[in-house]
Amino acid sequence: MIIGEIRRYLRDNNQVRVSRSLRDLAYKALKAREALTYRLGREPDAAEIAKELGCDEKEVSLALDAIQDPVSLFEPVFQDGGEPIYVMDQVKDERVEVEDWVRDLSLRQAMARLNERERGIVEKRYFEGRTQMEVAEEIGISQAQVSRLEKAALRQMQRYL
């Protein structure tokens, strides 16, 4: 009964809701990983854990991912004395939205007011989905400089819009 209450508390007081069956599979996978680590003398992979539990490797991976704590897009990943790099700066956006032509036209007009370097950075970041690190390598400046130029360009565009 006590174990049940503890599990209910942990299940109900998490930031992200995960089904009971998925959470139970994750806890079984954690126990199996611990036992396999002891038995094998090394960290087992998902396939070995799945085989031990008698289920699909994909299910085990999904269950283990489901119990991980969520990470904010604004979580700093790296800081070298300058401006920090956030998770959001490392995420690519693969979508290309062409349907909203009015918005696109307004953005293009606002971008026309930027200098060539700022325009290039905004295009690479928001229309091509590149990270700040990728843009920095491509144009030969630091990530911090890309971040500063990007923020200044966005402020200028925001004032125009």
N, C-alpha and C positions, 0 to 999 in steps of 0.2 A: 504494500500500500504506500509506503514511504517513497519507494523508487518510482511508483506511478505518479505520485504528487510532484516529485522533482521533475520528472519528464514533462508533465503537463505544464508546470511553471516555465520550464525552458522553452517549450513549444509555443506557449501563448504570449511570452514576453520577449519575443525576438523582433528585430526591425523588419524582417521580411517573413511573410507567412510561407511555410513549407509544409506539404502534406505529411501526415503522420507516417504513412508507409515509406515515403522517401527519406524522412528523417531516421526512421528505424533502420532502413537499409544502410544509411550513412554510418550510424553508430556500429552496426554489425561489421561494416567494412573497416572502420577504424580498429575494432577489436581484432579482426582478421589480419590487418596490416601489422599490428603490434605482435601477434603470435607468429606471423611469417617472418618478420624481422628477426625475432629471437631464434627461430628455427633455421632460417637461411643465413643469418649473419650479415644481412644486407637489407636495404630498403626494397620491398617487392613492388612490381609495377601493377597497373590496374588489371591486366589480364590474369596475373597470378592471384590477386585478391578475388576477382570474379570467379575463377576456377575453384578457389577455396570455399566460396559461398554458394557455388552452383548456380550462378546467374550470369547475365550478359555483361560484358566489359563496359559497354556504353552506359548501362544502368548504374553501375558502380561509380563511374566517372561523374555522371549527372548528380547522383546522390551526394557525393563528396563535395562537388561544387555548390550544391544547394545549401549546405550548412556553413559555408564560408561567410564571414561578415562582409557586408557591402562596403565598397570604397567610394568616397566622394570624388566627383570629377575635379573638385578643387583641392584635392589632397596633394601637398607638395611632394614631388618625386625626387628632386635634386635641387640643391642651391649651392652655388660656389661663391658666395659673397655678394652676388648681384641679385637680379630678380629670380625667384624660384621657377622651376619648371613644374607644371601641374599635370595630373593625369590627363586632363582635357587637352593639353598641348600635345599629347602623344597619341591621341585618337584620331583616326582618319574617318572622314565622312564619305562613303562611297556613293551616296545618292546624288543625282544631278536633277534638280528640279527645273523644268522648262515650262511647265504648265502656266505658272503665274507670270505672264509677260509684263503686266503693269509693274509689279514689284521689281522684276528684272530690269526694266527700263529705268526705273527710279534709281536703282543701285548703280547702273551703268553711268547715269548722269552724275551721281555723287562721286563715283570713282574717277570720272573725267576731271574732277577738280584736284585730284591727288597728283603728286609728282610721279615720275615714271617708276622710281624705286618702290615707293609706297604702293602704287597700283599693282606692281608685280607681286609684292608680298601678299596683298589682299587676294589677288586672283589665285595664287598658289595655295594659300591657306583655306579659302572658303569656296572656291569653285573647282579646284583640283583635289581638295581634301588632304593636302600634305601637312605634316607636322612642322613645328617651328624648327626642329633640328634638321629636317630634310631641306627646308627653305634656306636655312643658314649655310649648309654645305653647298647648296647649288649656287648661291650668289656670293659666297666667300666672305661672310661676316659671322659674328658669334650669334648664338641663340638669343642671348640677352639683347643684342642690338635688334634682332628680328622682332622680339617681343615689344621693345620700346617703339619701333617704327610702326608695328601693327596697331598698337594701342593709340598712337597719335593719329594714324590714318582713320581708324574707326571713330575716334572723337570728332575729327573733321567731317567725316561722312555723316555722322549723327547730327551735327549742327546743320548741315545742308538739308538733310531729310526732315 
